[in-house]
Amino acid sequence: MSNDTVEAFRDSARDFLSRSETIARVRSLRESKEGFDRASWQSLANAGWPAVFIPEQDGGLGLHLREMSAIAEEVGKHLLPEPYIASTVQATVALSRCPQGGLRSLLLEQLCTGELIAGLAWQEQLGQLSCEQTTTRVKRTGDGYALTGFKRFVVPGPGADGWLVLAMDASTPILLWLPKDCDGVSSADLRCVDGSIVQEMNFKDAFVPASHVLAQGPAVLAAVDEANDYARIIQSAELLGVMRHSLGATLEYLNTRKQFGRQIGSFQALKHRAVDAYIQVELSAACLGEVLSLMEAGGAGSLLSSRVKSRCASAALLVTRMAIQFHGAMGYTDECDIGLYFKRALHLSSWLGNVEQHRKRYFKECPPEAELDRAQLSTEFPKDADWESMPEAEFRNMLRGFYSEYYPEHMRNVPRRLYWHEIKDWYMTLSRQGWVAPAWPKKFGGMGLPPEKMIAYVEEQEQYGVARAPDMGVVMIGPLLIQRGSPEQQQKFLPKIIAGEHIWCQGYSEPGAGSDLAALRTEAILDGNEFVVNGQKIWTTLAQDATHMFALVRTDKEAKKQAGISFLLIELDAPGITIRKIKDIGGHEEFCEVFFDNVRVPAENLVGELNQGWTIAKALLGFERIFLGSPKQSRYALSQLNTVAQHLGLMTDPVFASKYAELMLDVADQVAGYTYFADIVKRGEPLPASVSLLKIWGTDTYQRICMLLVESAQEHGGTGQTNDLGEEGFNIPAILFNAIPSTIYGGSTEIQKEIISKNVLRLPD
């Protein structure tokens, strides 16, 4: 199904819902007996929603999760009161998986036309996620079955025409059709906080004709579990819609409500919390998009549905609670619609498994990292290939084989940045192989990896423990010159980055002008064919190893702060340059101060136009932020945490397992977000300001993993020596020390939030 078709479904749903007075109906129906409106259900059926999952041969549309997710997101924005997930997803999917038969065909036909509203009665225990251990029983009696047992949280309850009931015939699962008003059935209605109604059902020798048996055997359990997993994914899409509306309504309120003579959206505390909400929305969207793609590729429904449900439920509860807080006392009143969205999030988050239950299942079912079997590793390492068409498993195996063959064992999982003399040989090995610049286009000496292979490249490096080289040339200035440099600059600098002849560092921050780059004072005055540079840079990573610096310099003192800045490439062996190393909190000399005293730089080293360096810097900051927001650091820290946890037997501790599962999911969604932005880079498009969310989330996740690592290591968390946790041991504080500055360098978290609040959320200054 093309994106255009999916968007057509989205547009159709939006149009239908905007004409359906959904909010007014939610309010009017919350005291009604059924909790929904039958006439509105018929309109929904006329729009084709119940037919989405019904196969074409049964009169349906034969479509998939992506189309229904587009509908569900619009439902979340409008709060449709009708039980479309229960009937058009749960019941429909379970019924569609049953064998062909007259009753099956009739029920599917009636579902399609809207004549029938049906539910799936399967759950018996609190927090139940799978349909194993069903206690509801049937026994043969005459020409039918006697049904005995109970079901909980059945949707829809009153107003449904009948239910698909899961039971056991001795040891055989059986799925039955139970029409409403059947003798031997009693029920109790439970009204949910959003006004919808679920039902508790008790069966006492309820008679079910043999003709109402829809399916028998092990496939029944698989069909019901699949239906529930589909429902959870669609729930997640609806929760995303709830979030999007809640955030949009909140931003509108922040831009209009005034206190102390100012729009409250200008208050930094509120702006930054709004950015937190925005990040949750975007992570949820990235997670849902990736889960839909993985489901289309045949991924495990239980694992993927738990992943997306836990993310979207957690995020929706946070965003809607935050929205009420932003609206103040008005947000707590019934007349304010924002409370209705919070209530819908509460209901959806608890029905079919809450956040904690799904984290537990994800943790339990997530496949462990495969042990490195050197006998199975590839021994062929092509310098060039059609990487896009190469199967991912083959690509990963090739990388593992290469690392196993060539990467020095003693340099695996080092807890600090290595100096050039320590890692030069490895860099040169990659250079000779043609793999040193995986994201660069092939014509410039790179591998030209597509985004999904780039993710695999990063993941395999981290899994093997490959140290990061001084790579500013590869990840920052190289991509910038490819996009914005002159042909002469590309020819002069790019090959020498690949060859390891030029090692680059960044010259942005200055004393008094850290994240506020526009306040920089290092000056470059044009003198003939050269610039004369005077000033100072600080926090320059590994400048002592660099041969070149890309720097922001002030070339016009009279212009506005951003307007008088240029982007200059400086050779660090030029006369007048002094480099002073700075020892960091971990005792390593990773940063430097660089002083410029009448340093002459060729004018041809100006990138772009004079006084246009701010525009170039913003583009480069995008490259830096996508790099700093990559899952590389978090995956490394998570692998270290896993090793320590396995060594100490922590995986069986439910408290630790819950924390670890949350971090696993956080990293998985970081990967999904990174893939989205990496695809933008691959297409050659400029990175939007929203890329800052990667840096915010990625570095925060990195630090949280490292803090759990310190906590889990107990006394070893406070010793500065290599311990015996794992085969090679760890220096736990050293790993944490690497994480601490991650929220500072490359633009602090607070600066990134300002960027998003201004350029993405459009909140006032």
C-alpha positions in Angstrom: 0.0 0.0 0.0 1.5 3.3 -1.0 1.9 6.3 1.3 -0.7 8.2 -0.9 -3.3 5.5 -0.2 -2.6 5.6 3.6 -2.9 9.4 3.6 -6.1 9.1 1.7 -7.5 6.9 4.5 -6.2 9.5 7.0 -7.8 12.4 5.2 -11.1 10.4 4.8 -11.1 9.6 8.6 -10.4 13.2 9.5 -13.2 14.5 7.3 -15.7 12.0 8.7 -14.7 12.6 12.3 -14.8 16.4 11.9 -18.4 16.1 10.9 -19.4 13.7 13.6 -19.5 16.0 16.6 -17.5 13.5 18.5 -16.7 15.6 21.6 -20.3 16.6 22.1 -21.3 12.9 21.7 -18.7 11.8 24.2 -20.2 14.2 26.7 -23.8 13.2 26.0 -23.2 9.4 25.9 -21.1 9.0 29.1 -24.3 8.4 31.1 -26.0 6.4 28.5 -26.7 2.7 28.8 -24.5 1.6 25.9 -21.8 4.4 25.8 -22.0 4.7 22.0 -24.5 5.6 19.3 -25.8 2.9 16.9 -26.6 5.4 14.1 -23.0 6.8 14.3 -21.7 3.2 14.1 -23.6 2.8 10.8 -22.0 5.9 9.4 -18.7 4.5 10.5 -19.5 1.3 8.7 -20.5 3.2 5.6 -17.1 4.8 5.6 -15.6 1.3 5.3 -13.8 1.0 8.6 -15.1 -2.5 9.6 -14.0 -3.8 6.2 -10.3 -2.8 6.5 -9.1 -6.1 8.0 -11.6 -8.4 6.3 -10.1 -10.3 3.4 -11.2 -9.3 -0.1 -12.6 -12.8 -0.8 -14.9 -12.2 2.2 -16.2 -8.9 0.9 -13.7 -6.7 2.7 -10.8 -4.4 1.7 -8.0 -6.8 2.7 -5.8 -4.0 4.0 -3.3 -3.9 6.9 -2.2 -2.2 10.1 -0.9 0.9 8.4 -4.2 1.9 7.0 -6.1 1.3 10.2 -3.4 3.1 12.2 -3.9 6.2 10.0 -7.6 6.1 10.9 -6.9 5.4 14.6 -4.6 8.4 14.9 -7.4 10.6 13.7 -9.8 8.9 16.1 -7.4 9.8 18.9 -7.5 13.5 17.9 -11.4 13.5 17.9 -12.3 11.0 20.7 -14.7 8.8 18.8 -17.0 7.1 21.5 -17.8 4.1 19.3 -15.9 0.8 20.1 -14.2 0.5 16.8 -11.1 -1.2 18.1 -13.1 -4.0 19.8 -15.3 -4.7 16.8 -13.4 -3.7 13.7 -10.0 -4.9 14.9 -10.2 -7.5 17.7 -13.4 -9.4 16.7 -12.8 -8.9 13.0 -9.2 -10.2 13.0 -10.0 -13.2 15.2 -13.0 -14.1 13.0 -11.0 -13.6 9.8 -8.5 -16.2 11.0 -11.2 -18.8 11.5 -11.7 -21.6 8.9 -14.2 -20.9 6.1 -17.8 -21.6 7.0 -21.3 -20.3 6.7 -21.5 -18.6 10.0 -18.0 -17.0 9.6 -19.1 -15.6 6.2 -22.4 -14.3 7.6 -20.7 -12.6 10.5 -18.0 -11.0 8.4 -20.6 -9.7 6.0 -22.7 -8.2 8.8 -19.6 -6.6 10.3 -18.8 -5.1 6.9 -22.2 -3.5 6.5 -22.4 -2.3 10.1 -25.4 -4.5 10.9 -23.4 -6.3 13.5 -21.4 -5.0 16.4 -19.3 -7.8 18.0 -16.7 -8.2 20.6 -14.0 -10.7 21.7 -14.5 -12.2 25.1 -11.1 -13.8 26.1 -9.7 -12.1 29.2 -10.1 -13.7 32.7 -7.3 -12.2 34.8 -6.0 -8.8 35.7 -3.0 -7.8 33.6 -3.5 -10.8 31.3 -1.7 -10.5 27.9 -2.0 -13.9 26.3 -4.9 -16.3 26.2 -3.1 -19.3 27.6 -4.5 -20.9 30.8 -8.1 -20.1 29.8 -10.4 -21.6 32.5 -13.8 -21.1 30.7 -15.0 -24.5 29.7 -17.5 -26.2 27.4 -18.9 -29.7 27.6 -20.9 -31.5 24.9 -24.6 -31.7 25.5 -27.0 -32.9 22.9 -26.6 -30.9 19.7 -24.5 -28.2 21.3 -22.3 -27.2 24.2 -22.8 -26.0 27.7 -20.5 -23.0 28.4 -19.3 -22.4 32.0 -16.9 -19.8 33.3 -16.3 -16.0 33.2 -14.8 -13.2 31.2 -13.6 -9.8 32.3 -13.2 -6.4 30.7 -15.2 -7.4 27.6 -15.6 -4.7 25.0 -18.1 -3.8 23.7 -20.4 -4.7 26.6 -24.1 -3.5 26.4 -25.1 -2.7 22.9 -23.1 -5.5 21.3 -25.0 -8.0 19.2 -22.8 -10.8 20.4 -19.3 -12.0 21.2 -16.6 -14.4 20.1 -16.0 -16.4 23.2 -12.7 -18.3 23.9 -13.1 -21.5 25.9 -11.6 -24.9 26.3 -13.2 -28.2 25.3 -11.2 -30.5 27.6 -7.6 -29.5 26.4 -8.7 -28.2 23.0 -9.2 -24.4 22.5 -12.5 -23.5 21.0 -13.9 -20.2 19.7 -17.7 -19.8 19.8 -20.2 -17.3 18.6 -22.5 -16.2 21.5 -25.4 -13.9 20.5 -26.7 -11.4 23.0 -29.6 -12.4 25.4 -28.4 -16.0 25.5 -29.8 -18.0 28.4 -27.3 -18.8 31.2 -25.3 -15.6 30.8 -25.3 -12.9 33.4 -23.3 -9.7 33.2 -22.2 -6.6 35.1 -21.3 -3.3 33.4 -18.3 -1.3 34.4 -18.2 2.3 33.2 -14.7 3.5 32.4 -13.3 6.9 33.1 -13.8 8.0 29.5 -17.5 7.1 29.5 -17.1 3.8 27.6 -18.4 0.6 29.2 -16.7 -2.8 29.7 -18.5 -5.9 30.8 -17.9 -8.7 33.2 -19.6 -11.9 31.9 -20.5 -15.1 33.7 -21.6 -18.3 32.0 -23.5 -21.0 33.8 -24.3 -23.8 31.5 -25.1 -21.3 28.7 -26.2 -23.3 25.7 -24.3 -22.8 22.5 -25.4 -24.7 19.3 -22.8 -26.8 17.6 -23.4 -24.6 14.5 -21.9 -21.7 16.5 -18.5 -23.2 16.8 -16.1 -21.1 14.6 -12.8 -22.8 15.2 -11.1 -25.5 17.3 -7.5 -26.5 18.0 -4.2 -24.7 18.8 -4.8 -22.2 15.9 -7.6 -20.6 18.0 -5.1 -19.3 20.6 -2.8 -17.9 17.9 -5.8 -16.2 16.2 -7.0 -14.6 19.5 -3.4 -13.5 20.4 -2.9 -12.0 17.0 -6.2 -10.1 17.2 -5.2 -8.7 20.6 -1.8 -7.7 19.3 -3.3 -5.9 16.3 -5.7 -4.2 18.8 -2.7 -3.0 20.9 -1.0 -1.5 17.9 -4.1 0.3 16.8 -4.6 1.5 20.5 -1.1 2.9 20.2 -2.0 4.8 17.1 -5.0 6.2 18.8 -2.9 7.2 21.8 -0.6 9.0 19.4 -3.6 11.0 18.1 -4.6 11.8 21.7 -1.1 13.1 22.3 -1.0 15.1 19.1 -4.2 16.9 19.9 -3.3 17.4 23.6 0.0 19.0 22.7 -1.6 21.1 19.9 -4.2 22.4 22.3 -1.6 23.1 24.9 0.6 25.1 22.5 -2.4 27.1 21.5 -3.1 27.9 25.1 0.5 28.8 25.9 0.5 31.3 23.0 -2.7 33.0 24.1 -2.9 32.9 27.9 -1.2 35.8 29.6 0.1 36.2 33.1 2.3 39.0 34.5 1.8 40.8 31.2 3.3 38.1 29.1 2.2 35.1 27.2 2.9 32.1 29.4 4.5 30.3 26.5 7.5 32.6 26.9 8.3 31.3 30.4 11.3 29.0 30.0 10.0 26.4 32.5 6.9 25.9 30.5 8.7 26.0 27.2 11.1 23.3 28.2 8.3 21.1 29.6 6.4 21.6 26.3 9.6 20.3 24.5 9.6 17.3 26.8 6.0 16.5 25.7 6.9 17.1 22.1 9.8 14.6 22.3 7.5 12.0 23.7 5.1 12.5 20.8 7.8 12.2 18.2 9.4 9.2 19.9 6.0 7.5 19.9 5.5 8.3 16.2 8.9 6.9 15.3 8.2 3.8 17.4 4.9 3.2 15.8 6.3 3.7 12.3 9.1 1.2 12.9 6.7 -1.3 14.4 4.4 -1.1 11.4 7.3 -1.7 9.1 8.5 -4.6 11.2 5.0 -6.1 11.3 4.8 -5.8 7.5 8.2 -7.7 7.3 6.8 -10.5 9.4 8.0 -9.5 12.9 6.8 -11.0 16.1 3.4 -9.4 17.0 3.7 -10.0 20.7 7.1 -8.4 21.0 6.3 -5.5 18.7 2.8 -4.7 20.1 4.3 -4.6 23.6 7.0 -2.3 22.5 4.7 0.2 20.9 1.9 -0.1 23.5 4.3 0.6 26.4 5.8 3.6 24.6 2.6 5.2 23.5 0.7 4.5 26.7 3.5 5.9 28.9 3.9 8.9 26.6 0.2 9.7 26.4 -0.3 9.6 30.1 2.6 12.0 30.5 1.5 14.4 27.8 -2.1 14.5 28.8 -1.3 15.1 32.5 1.2 17.8 31.5 -1.5 19.4 29.3 -3.9 19.6 32.3 -1.1 21.2 34.3 -0.4 23.8 31.6 -4.1 24.7 31.4 -4.1 25.4 35.2 -7.3 25.3 37.2 -9.4 25.4 34.0 -7.7 22.2 32.9 -9.1 20.4 35.9 -12.7 21.4 35.2 -15.1 19.1 33.3 -16.0 21.9 30.8 -12.4 21.9 29.5 -12.0 19.3 26.8 -8.4 18.5 27.7 -9.6 16.4 30.6 -11.5 14.1 28.2 -8.2 13.3 26.4 -6.6 12.5 29.7 -9.4 10.1 30.5 -9.2 8.4 27.1 -5.5 7.9 27.6 -6.2 6.4 31.0 -8.7 3.9 29.6 -6.6 2.9 26.5 -3.4 2.6 28.6 -5.0 0.1 31.0 -7.1 -1.9 28.6 -5.3 -4.9 27.0 -2.3 -4.5 29.3 -0.7 -1.5 31.0 2.8 0.0 30.6 4.5 -2.2 33.2 2.9 -5.5 31.9 4.1 -4.8 28.4 7.6 -3.8 29.5 7.8 -7.2 31.3 6.7 -9.1 28.2 9.1 -7.2 26.0 11.9 -7.9 28.4 10.9 -11.6 28.5 10.5 -12.1 24.8 13.2 -9.8 23.4 15.8 -12.1 21.9 19.2 -12.0 23.7 22.2 -10.7 21.8 23.7 -13.6 19.9 27.1 -14.9 21.0 29.9 -14.3 18.6 30.5 -17.6 16.8 33.8 -17.0 15.1 33.5 -20.2 13.1 30.4 -18.7 11.4 31.8 -15.3 10.7 32.4 -14.1 7.2 35.9 -14.2 5.8 35.2 -12.1 2.7 35.3 -8.4 3.0 34.6 -6.6 -0.2 35.8 -3.0 -0.4 32.8 -2.1 -2.4 29.4 -3.8 -3.0 25.8 -3.1 -3.5 25.3 -2.5 0.2 21.6 -1.6 -0.3 20.7 -5.0 -1.8 22.9 -7.0 0.5 20.8 -8.8 3.2 21.2 -7.2 6.5 22.2 -10.4 8.2 24.9 -10.9 5.7 26.1 -7.3 6.1 26.2 -7.6 9.9 28.1 -10.9 9.7 30.6 -9.3 7.3 31.2 -6.5 9.8 31.6 -8.9 12.7 34.0 -11.0 10.8 36.1 -7.9 9.8 36.2 -6.7 13.4 37.1 -10.1 14.7 39.9 -10.3 12.1 41.4 -6.8 12.3 40.3 -4.9 15.4 42.8 -5.1 18.3 41.4 -7.1 21.2 43.0 -4.9 23.8 41.1 -1.9 22.5 37.6 -3.3 22.9 35.2 -1.4 25.1 37.7 1.2 26.3 36.0 3.7 28.7 37.5 6.9 27.2 38.2 8.6 24.0 41.5 7.3 22.5 44.2 9.5 21.2 45.3 9.5 17.6 48.5 7.5 18.2 46.5 4.8 20.0 43.9 4.3 17.3 45.7 5.4 14.1 46.5 1.9 13.0 42.8 0.9 13.2 41.7 4.1 11.3 44.2 3.3 8.6 42.9 -0.3 8.4 39.4 1.1 7.8 40.8 3.6 5.3 42.5 0.9 3.2 39.3 -1.1 3.3 37.3 1.8 2.1 35.0 1.7 5.2 36.2 4.7 7.1 33.3 7.0 6.0 30.2 4.8 5.9 27.7 7.6 5.3 29.7 9.5 2.6 28.7 9.0 -1.1 30.9 6.5 -2.9 32.1 9.2 -5.3 33.8 10.9 -2.4 35.4 7.8 -1.0 32.6 6.6 1.3 30.6 3.5 1.5 27.3 5.2 0.6 25.3 3.2 3.1 21.5 3.5 3.2 20.1 4.5 6.5 19.2 1.0 7.7 22.7 -0.3 6.9 24.2 2.8 8.6 22.3 1.8 11.8 23.6 -1.7 11.5 27.1 -0.4 11.0 26.8 1.6 14.2 25.2 -1.2 16.1 27.9 -3.7 15.2 30.7 -1.3 16.1 29.1 -0.8 19.5 28.4 -4.5 20.0 32.0 -5.4 19.3 33.3 -2.5 21.4 35.1 -0.6 18.7 36.5 2.6 20.0 35.7 6.0 18.5 38.5 7.5 16.5 39.1 11.3 16.3 36.4 11.5 13.6 35.3 15.1 13.3 36.5 15.0 9.7 34.4 12.0 8.9 31.2 12.9 10.7 31.1 16.7 10.6 33.3 18.6 8.2 33.3 15.9 5.5 29.6 15.9 5.1 29.5 19.7 5.2 32.0 20.0 2.4 30.2 17.4 0.4 27.0 19.6 0.6 28.4 23.1 0.7 32.1 23.1 -0.1 33.6 24.3 -3.4 34.9 21.6 -5.8 38.4 22.8 -5.0 37.8 22.4 -1.3 36.3 18.9 -1.8 39.3 17.9 -3.8 41.8 19.4 -1.4 40.4 18.1 1.9 38.1 15.1 1.5 40.7 12.5 0.2 43.1 13.4 3.0 40.4 12.8 5.6 39.8 9.4 4.1 43.6 8.8 4.1 44.0 9.8 7.7 46.4 12.6 6.7 44.1 15.4 8.0 42.7 15.0 11.5 40.1 17.7 12.3 38.8 19.4 15.5 36.0 21.8 16.0 36.5 25.5 16.9 33.2 26.8 18.1 33.1 27.4 21.8 34.9 30.3 23.5 35.3 31.5 27.0 32.0 33.3 27.7 30.5 31.9 24.5 29.8 28.2 25.0 26.4 27.3 23.7 25.9 31.0 22.8 27.9 30.8 19.6 26.7 34.1 18.3 28.6 35.8 21.2 32.0 34.6 19.9 34.8 37.1 19.6 37.6 35.3 17.7 38.3 37.7 14.9 39.4 37.2 11.3 40.3 40.3 9.3 40.8 39.9 5.5 44.3 41.1 4.5 44.8 40.6 0.7 44.5 36.8 0.0 44.6 35.9 3.7 42.6 36.2 6.9 44.5 37.2 10.0 42.9 35.4 13.0 43.2 36.5 16.6 41.3 35.0 19.6 40.7 31.9 21.6 38.7 28.6 21.4 38.0 26.3 24.3 36.6 22.8 24.9 38.2 21.7 21.6 38.1 17.9 21.7 41.5 16.3 21.0 42.9 19.4 19.5 46.4 18.2 20.5 46.0 15.4 17.9 44.4 17.5 15.1 46.1 18.9 12.0 43.2 21.1 11.1 40.3 23.0 12.7 37.0 24.2 11.3 36.1 27.4 13.1 33.6 30.1 13.4 35.2 33.5 13.3 33.9 37.1 13.4 34.5 38.9 10.2 32.2 41.9 10.7 32.0 43.6 14.1 29.4 46.0 13.0 26.8 43.5 11.8 24.3 41.8 14.0 25.8 39.0 16.1 24.9 36.1 13.8 25.3 38.1 10.6 29.0 38.9 11.0 30.3 35.3 11.3 32.2 33.3 8.8 33.3 29.6 8.5 37.0 29.1 8.2 39.3 26.1 7.8 42.5 26.5 9.7 45.8 24.5 9.5 47.0 24.0 13.1 50.7 24.0 12.3 50.4 27.7 11.2 52.6 30.1 13.2 50.9 31.8 16.0 48.8 28.9 17.3 49.2 27.6 20.8 47.3 24.5 22.2 46.9 23.9 25.9 45.5 20.6 27.1 42.7 20.5 29.8 42.3 17.6 32.2 38.7 16.4 32.5 36.8 15.1 35.6 38.0 11.5 34.8 41.6 12.6 34.7 42.0 12.4 30.9 43.2 15.2 28.6 40.4 15.2 26.1 39.8 18.9 25.8 42.0 21.8 24.8 42.3 25.6 24.7 43.5 26.9 21.4 45.0 30.5 21.1 45.4 32.4 17.8 47.9 35.2 17.7 48.0 36.8 14.2 47.5 33.5 12.5 47.3 33.7 8.7 44.8 31.6 6.9 44.4 31.4 3.1 41.2 33.1 1.9 40.4 30.1 -0.2 39.7 28.2 3.1 36.5 30.2 3.6 33.6 27.9 3.3 30.6 29.6 1.6 30.2 33.3 1.5 31.8 35.9 3.7 29.7 36.6 6.8 27.4 33.6 6.0 29.1 31.3 8.5 26.1 31.2 10.8 24.0 29.4 8.2 26.7 26.9 7.5 27.3 26.4 11.3 23.6 25.6 11.8 23.8 23.0 9.0 26.9 21.5 10.7 25.3 21.5 14.1 22.6 19.4 12.5 25.2 16.9 11.5 26.7 17.0 15.0 23.3 16.6 16.7 22.3 13.6 14.6 25.7 12.1 15.4 25.5 12.9 19.1 22.0 11.7 19.1 22.9 8.4 17.5 22.2 5.2 19.5 25.9 4.4 19.5 26.7 5.6 23.0 23.5 4.3 24.6 23.9 0.9 23.0 27.4 0.7 24.2 26.4 1.6 27.8 23.5 -0.8 27.6 25.8 -3.7 26.6 28.0 -2.9 29.5 25.0 -2.8 31.9 23.9 -6.2 30.5 27.3 -7.7 31.1 27.4 -6.5 34.7 23.8 -7.6 35.3 24.5 -11.1 33.9 27.6 -11.4 36.1 25.7 -10.3 39.2 22.5 -12.3 38.4 20.4 -9.1 38.4 18.2 -10.1 35.5 16.0 -12.2 37.8 15.5 -9.2 40.1 12.0 -7.8 39.1 13.0 -4.2 40.1 16.1 -4.3 38.1 14.4 -6.1 35.2 11.7 -3.3 35.1 14.4 -0.6 34.9 16.4 -2.4 32.3 13.3 -3.1 30.2 12.5 0.6 30.2 16.0 1.5 29.1 15.9 -1.2 26.4 12.7 0.4 25.0 14.2 3.9 25.2 17.2 2.8 23.2 15.0 1.0 20.6 13.0 4.2 20.1 16.1 6.3 19.9 17.2 4.0 17.0 13.8 4.5 15.3 14.2 8.3 15.6 17.7 8.2 14.4 16.7 6.2 11.4 14.2 8.8 10.4 16.7 11.7 10.5 19.4 9.6 8.9 17.1 9.0 6.0 16.8 12.8 5.6 20.6 13.1 5.4 20.7 10.3 2.9 18.3 12.1 0.6 20.5 15.1 0.8 17.9 17.3 2.4 18.7 19.8 5.2 18.1 18.6 8.7 15.2 20.3 10.4 15.5 21.9 13.8 13.6 19.0 15.3 16.8 16.9 15.0 17.7 18.5 18.4 15.3 16.0 20.0 17.7 13.2 19.1 20.5 14.9 21.1 18.2 15.6 24.0 16.8 12.1 24.2 20.0 10.3 23.3 22.2 11.9 25.8 19.6 11.7 28.6 19.1 8.0 27.9 22.9 7.5 27.9 23.3 9.1 31.3 20.3 7.2 32.8 21.9 3.9 31.6 25.2 4.8 33.1 23.6 5.8 36.4 21.9 2.4 36.6 25.2 0.8 35.8 26.8 2.6 38.8 23.9 1.7 41.0 24.0 -2.0 39.9 27.7 -2.3 40.5 27.2 -1.4 44.2 30.6 -0.7 45.8 32.4 -1.0 42.4 30.3 2.1 41.4 32.6 4.2 43.5 36.0 2.7 42.9 38.1 4.1 40.2 39.8 0.8 39.3 39.0 -1.9 36.8 36.9 -4.5 38.6 36.1 -8.1 38.0 32.6 -7.7 36.7 32.7 -9.6 33.4 35.5 -11.3 31.5 37.6 -8.2 31.1 36.2 -6.1 33.9 35.1 -2.5 33.9 36.0 0.9 35.4 32.4 1.8 36.2 33.0 5.5 37.1 35.0 6.0 33.9 32.0 5.0 31.8 29.8 7.4 33.8 32.4 10.2 33.4 32.1 9.8 29.6 28.3 10.2 29.9 28.2 13.3 32.1 29.4 15.9 29.6 27.2 14.5 26.8 24.3 16.7 27.8 26.6 19.7 27.7 28.8 19.5 24.6 27.4 20.0 21.1 24.9 22.5 22.6 23.5 21.8 26.0 20.2 20.1 26.6 18.7 23.5 27.6 19.9 25.1 24.4 18.4 22.3 22.4 15.1 22.8 24.1 15.2 26.5 23.3 15.8 25.6 19.6 12.8 23.3 19.5 10.5 25.6 21.5 11.3 28.5 19.1 11.7 26.8 15.7 9.4 23.8 16.0 6.8 24.6 18.6 6.7 28.4 17.7 6.5 29.4 21.3 7.1 33.1 22.0 10.4 34.6 23.3 
